Amino acid sequence: MPPRLDALLDPLHAADIADLLEQIGPNQRRDLLALWKGGVDGDILSELDESLREEVIEGLSPGELALAVQDLETDDVVDLVEDLDAEGQAEVLAALPAADRIAVEKALAYPEDSAGRLMQSEVVRAPSHWTVGDAIDFLRSGITLPDQFYHVVLVDPRLKPVGYVTLGRILSSRRDVRLRDITEDSFRTFHVEDDQGDVARAFERYHLISAPVVDDDDRLVGVVTIDDAMTVLDEEHEEDILRLAGVGEGALSDPVLATARQRIPWLIVNLGTAGLSALVISRFAGTIQALVALAVLMPIVASMGGNAGTQSLTVAVRALATRDLTRSNAWRVIRREALVGLLNGVALAAFLGLATMLLFGSVDLGAVIAVALVVNLLVASLAGTFIPLVLERLGVDPALASGTFVTTMTDVTGFFVFLGLATVVLL
Amino acid sequence: MPPRLDALLDPLHAADIADLLEQIGPNQRRDLLALWKGGVDGDILSELDESLREEVIEGLSPGELALAVQDLETDDVVDLVEDLDAEGQAEVLAALPAADRIAVEKALAYPEDSAGRLMQSEVVRAPSHWTVGDAIDFLRSGITLPDQFYHVVLVDPRLKPVGYVTLGRILSSRRDVRLRDITEDSFRTFHVEDDQGDVARAFERYHLISAPVVDDDDRLVGVVTIDDAMTVLDEEHEEDILRLAGVGEGALSDPVLATARQRIPWLIVNLGTAGLSALVISRFAGTIQALVALAVLMPIVASMGGNAGTQSLTVAVRALATRDLTRSNAWRVIRREALVGLLNGVALAAFLGLATMLLFGSVDLGAVIAVALVVNLLVASLAGTFIPLVLERLGVDPALASGTFVTTMTDVTGFFVFLGLATVVLL
């Protein structure tokens, strides 16, 4: 069987094999790996979801693991081991050649999510006084070059990066041209402790392909490339979209129990906030008893507020992530959202008020629900924008908690204003 | 004043200037542009949000516009004009040199969101029999090269791409090495009509830097580079996150009225579905009248279902976007989500049921709300996974409509099961 398995799997890209392993069930996966574990290489391990990675690594013998990781660049090894438990980490590190192990350990000493962990330490650099000919001779001299590189980084005698030259420019220039005369405007450096998300967004914003990373002494210690930045951006997007929905980190291949545990925290919070709404409603039990139509209509006011709040919230969270919403335009955006909430509130309230009047035969009831809807949509827009801004200012990820806060706000406001007004006007 | 303005703005990157224009208000923007419109170049126009781009282009004279766009690569011009109205498009096209105009018109003839619109038509290609020396001599011969390129694409005599070589490999190889002997494994081509989103995800999945694009005859017509793929991915993420929240396309710099109009469609839909919930509740008016505690508790059941449904929904929409959820594992995922919903439903129902018994002094009421909660969380998980899968199968973007569908489902189920059970058990 194994030879036939090899014939099927060998032509596939590592990403596709990782995908296959993620899509089949745990039993099939165990069987497949038992038959084929000799085929698992570092690229496949790199592509696997974290949860599976640990499982697969545990199934490999130290020798197989050493063989699998030896061809990886150090930044890929760092990415591979940083989320493993201590035991798995030690196992992979022990499998590396000494020089690589030191590079990986150095990278792991930088803070999580820092540029230092993202960069590759293999950099092609040249003294800034070199010519194109010097660079070409150096590149041809048989030194070990990174798998992928796009620039030659120029450094001063203290190893501070002072510019970079694209390989295309080197190839198309005469040998006597000085490198410092053909550097690119796009050049910018990052610090080892810069946040990976900030680095990735700078790549997108300024259309960078690679960028040197420096340490506290401004010395060149590595280079971040665009493919790594792209992966970071994708992870940040995933985090934003899942956090907004109150879902913890996880993958489709996680076991049921682990997934249930990831999801329950925000459900518990929501149970608490729903209890708050129930408390508000219970204060008006007498009013509802007297006019049961209120119980029929009150979820409409709450739901519309929740919907409008989620709209404002999502726009604000996204704009904060892309840095389109900043301290300098926060008030303008809040004002704008309030106006949008007010406009849509008035338009929808006119319709809902009229429909209520006709269906329930009560002008007063129609007026009450219309006013409650306008108030709630205004509150929703304000809360949807204001709460993520406050969380951001407090250093909390605005996507993390805003959803529950905003719908609590709109539920409580919706029930309170509608039932309160009804108590005053209708009883 | 203008000289001082120039001194302030000139050192900024085009992306930062575009950002500044987006962050200030419409009046300030008009004033700033009146003083400084000579400084607006093609790069700044490219970076601007679509809504502002039109405004700024309208403010430029044909001569100023021609000057602004003449230095752009054709793919940037395509990106610049494809969303302009016919008048604005004609104005920019007229400002281009004839050769560029033809290339742009050709790209615009490809379908929207196709690789043909994303690619740049400037490609560095070489016959597949060339050596490294041939390639270097060709690149040094003074031909016009694209601003950025990372590979030399090898073509056969009929212009079909057969491989590519990185510039790093060319630079580090001897002159007599044949290009076909140092090609990269990562090589893959796209068709001009391939969807941009699919192309961008392939870039991320297979760690591509650039990829040739071919026409129906398999001839090389252009190349897509990773920075463009990164922009496409970011736009897709934005679309997903905003659509899930029922927000139409738009930017923070859009006028209030336009934003209100973008947001109201889903609010209207939500009004309709909230009406449906109200209809369900109204059927149980008698029950509520008899036991007003039901009105107090019913929003809890609905809100918990909405929350759990949003969790499943978001995970499913994200997994569909990343192609982690496919036809082949759909049933496994549905089963998994159902189990997760059931598990969390039972855990939360035990707590909520007990709390209700104690607070309201009724074992029956506690049992009713517990059962209703379990049913609703199960329905929520199933609907949250199933609805996006169905929409995807129907060719509709699953992020577009699922949110409202799912919460309607959980609201209606929550109210119906809770009030229905209460009617049967408690009255």
Chai-1 contact restraints between the chains, C-beta under 6 A:
chainA,res_idxA,chainB,res_idxB,connection_type,confidence,min_distance_angstrom,max_distance_angstrom,comment,restraint_id
A,H13,B,Y206,contact,1.0,0.0,6.0,A-B,restraint_1
A,A15,B,R205,contact,1.0,0.0,6.0,A-B,restraint_2
A,Q23,B,N329,contact,1.0,0.0,6.0,A-B,restraint_3
A,L139,B,L171,contact,1.0,0.0,6.0,A-B,restraint_4
A,L139,B,S172,contact,1.0,0.0,6.0,A-B,restraint_5
A,R140,B,S172,contact,1.0,0.0,6.0,A-B,restraint_6
A,L145,B,S172,contact,1.0,0.0,6.0,A-B,restraint_7
A,F149,B,G168,contact,1.0,0.0,6.0,A-B,restraint_8
A,L167,B,L167,contact,1.0,0.0,6.0,A-B,restraint_9
A,L167,B,G168,contact,1.0,0.0,6.0,A-B,restraint_10
A,L167,B,L171,contact,1.0,0.0,6.0,A-B,restraint_11
A,G168,B,F149,contact,1.0,0.0,6.0,A-B,restraint_12
A,G168,B,L167,contact,1.0,0.0,6.0,A-B,restraint_13
A,L171,B,L139,contact,1.0,0.0,6.0,A-B,restraint_14
A,L171,B,L167,contact,1.0,0.0,6.0,A-B,restraint_15
A,S172,B,L139,contact,1.0,0.0,6.0,A-B,restraint_16
A,S172,B,R140,contact,1.0,0.0,6.0,A-B,restraint_17
A,S172,B,L145,contact,1.0,0.0,6.0,A-B,restraint_18
A,E204,B,M230,contact,1.0,0.0,6.0,A-B,restraint_19
A,R205,B,A15,contact,1.0,0.0,6.0,A-B,restraint_20
A,Y206,B,H13,contact,1.0,0.0,6.0,A-B,restraint_21
A,H207,B,D227,contact,1.0,0.0,6.0,A-B,restraint_22
A,I226,B,I226,contact,1.0,0.0,6.0,A-B,restraint_23
A,D227,B,H207,contact,1.0,0.0,6.0,A-B,restraint_24
A,M230,B,E204,contact,1.0,0.0,6.0,A-B,restraint_25
A,M230,B,M230,contact,1.0,0.0,6.0,A-B,restraint_26
A,H237,B,H237,contact,1.0,0.0,6.0,A-B,restraint_27
A,I241,B,I241,contact,1.0,0.0,6.0,A-B,restraint_28
A,I241,B,R318,contact,1.0,0.0,6.0,A-B,restraint_29
A,A245,B,T310,contact,1.0,0.0,6.0,A-B,restraint_30
A,A245,B,Q311,contact,1.0,0.0,6.0,A-B,restraint_31
A,A245,B,T314,contact,1.0,0.0,6.0,A-B,restraint_32
A,G246,B,Q311,contact,1.0,0.0,6.0,A-B,restraint_33
A,V247,B,Q311,contact,1.0,0.0,6.0,A-B,restraint_34
A,V247,B,T314,contact,1.0,0.0,6.0,A-B,restraint_35
A,V247,B,V315,contact,1.0,0.0,6.0,A-B,restraint_36
A,L252,B,A319,contact,1.0,0.0,6.0,A-B,restraint_37
A,L252,B,D324,contact,1.0,0.0,6.0,A-B,restraint_38
A,V256,B,R336,contact,1.0,0.0,6.0,A-B,restraint_39
A,V256,B,L339,contact,1.0,0.0,6.0,A-B,restraint_40
A,V256,B,V340,contact,1.0,0.0,6.0,A-B,restraint_41
A,T259,B,V340,contact,1.0,0.0,6.0,A-B,restraint_42
A,A260,B,V340,contact,1.0,0.0,6.0,A-B,restraint_43
A,A260,B,L343,contact,1.0,0.0,6.0,A-B,restraint_44
A,A260,B,N344,contact,1.0,0.0,6.0,A-B,restraint_45
A,R263,B,Q311,contact,1.0,0.0,6.0,A-B,restraint_46
A,I264,B,N344,contact,1.0,0.0,6.0,A-B,restraint_47
A,L267,B,N307,contact,1.0,0.0,6.0,A-B,restraint_48
A,L267,B,N344,contact,1.0,0.0,6.0,A-B,restraint_49
A,N270,B,N307,contact,1.0,0.0,6.0,A-B,restraint_50
A,A274,B,I300,contact,1.0,0.0,6.0,A-B,restraint_51
A,A274,B,S303,contact,1.0,0.0,6.0,A-B,restraint_52
A,S277,B,P299,contact,1.0,0.0,6.0,A-B,restraint_53
A,A278,B,V296,contact,1.0,0.0,6.0,A-B,restraint_54
A,A278,B,I300,contact,1.0,0.0,6.0,A-B,restraint_55
A,I281,B,V296,contact,1.0,0.0,6.0,A-B,restraint_56
A,S282,B,V296,contact,1.0,0.0,6.0,A-B,restraint_57
A,A285,B,V292,contact,1.0,0.0,6.0,A-B,restraint_58
A,I288,B,V292,contact,1.0,0.0,6.0,A-B,restraint_59
A,I288,B,A295,contact,1.0,0.0,6.0,A-B,restraint_60
A,Q289,B,V292,contact,1.0,0.0,6.0,A-B,restraint_61
A,V292,B,A285,contact,1.0,0.0,6.0,A-B,restraint_62
A,V292,B,I288,contact,1.0,0.0,6.0,A-B,restraint_63
A,V292,B,Q289,contact,1.0,0.0,6.0,A-B,restraint_64
A,A295,B,I288,contact,1.0,0.0,6.0,A-B,restraint_65
A,A295,B,A295,contact,1.0,0.0,6.0,A-B,restraint_66
A,V296,B,A278,contact,1.0,0.0,6.0,A-B,restraint_67
A,V296,B,I281,contact,1.0,0.0,6.0,A-B,restraint_68
A,V296,B,S282,contact,1.0,0.0,6.0,A-B,restraint_69
A,P299,B,S277,contact,1.0,0.0,6.0,A-B,restraint_70
A,I300,B,A274,contact,1.0,0.0,6.0,A-B,restraint_71
A,I300,B,A278,contact,1.0,0.0,6.0,A-B,restraint_72
A,S303,B,A274,contact,1.0,0.0,6.0,A-B,restraint_73
A,N307,B,L267,contact,1.0,0.0,6.0,A-B,restraint_74
A,N307,B,N270,contact,1.0,0.0,6.0,A-B,restraint_75
A,T310,B,A245,contact,1.0,0.0,6.0,A-B,restraint_76
A,Q311,B,A245,contact,1.0,0.0,6.0,A-B,restraint_77
A,Q311,B,G246,contact,1.0,0.0,6.0,A-B,restraint_78
A,Q311,B,V247,contact,1.0,0.0,6.0,A-B,restraint_79
A,Q311,B,R263,contact,1.0,0.0,6.0,A-B,restraint_80
A,T314,B,A245,contact,1.0,0.0,6.0,A-B,restraint_81
A,T314,B,V247,contact,1.0,0.0,6.0,A-B,restraint_82
A,V315,B,V247,contact,1.0,0.0,6.0,A-B,restraint_83
A,R318,B,I241,contact,1.0,0.0,6.0,A-B,restraint_84
A,A319,B,L252,contact,1.0,0.0,6.0,A-B,restraint_85
A,D324,B,L252,contact,1.0,0.0,6.0,A-B,restraint_86
A,N329,B,Q23,contact,1.0,0.0,6.0,A-B,restraint_87
A,V333,B,L252,contact,1.0,0.0,6.0,A-B,restraint_88
A,R336,B,V256,contact,1.0,0.0,6.0,A-B,restraint_89
A,L339,B,V256,contact,1.0,0.0,6.0,A-B,restraint_90
A,V340,B,V256,contact,1.0,0.0,6.0,A-B,restraint_91
A,V340,B,T259,contact,1.0,0.0,6.0,A-B,restraint_92
A,V340,B,A260,contact,1.0,0.0,6.0,A-B,restraint_93
A,L343,B,A260,contact,1.0,0.0,6.0,A-B,restraint_94
A,N344,B,A260,contact,1.0,0.0,6.0,A-B,restraint_95
A,N344,B,I264,contact,1.0,0.0,6.0,A-B,restraint_96
A,N344,B,L267,contact,1.0,0.0,6.0,A-B,restraint_97
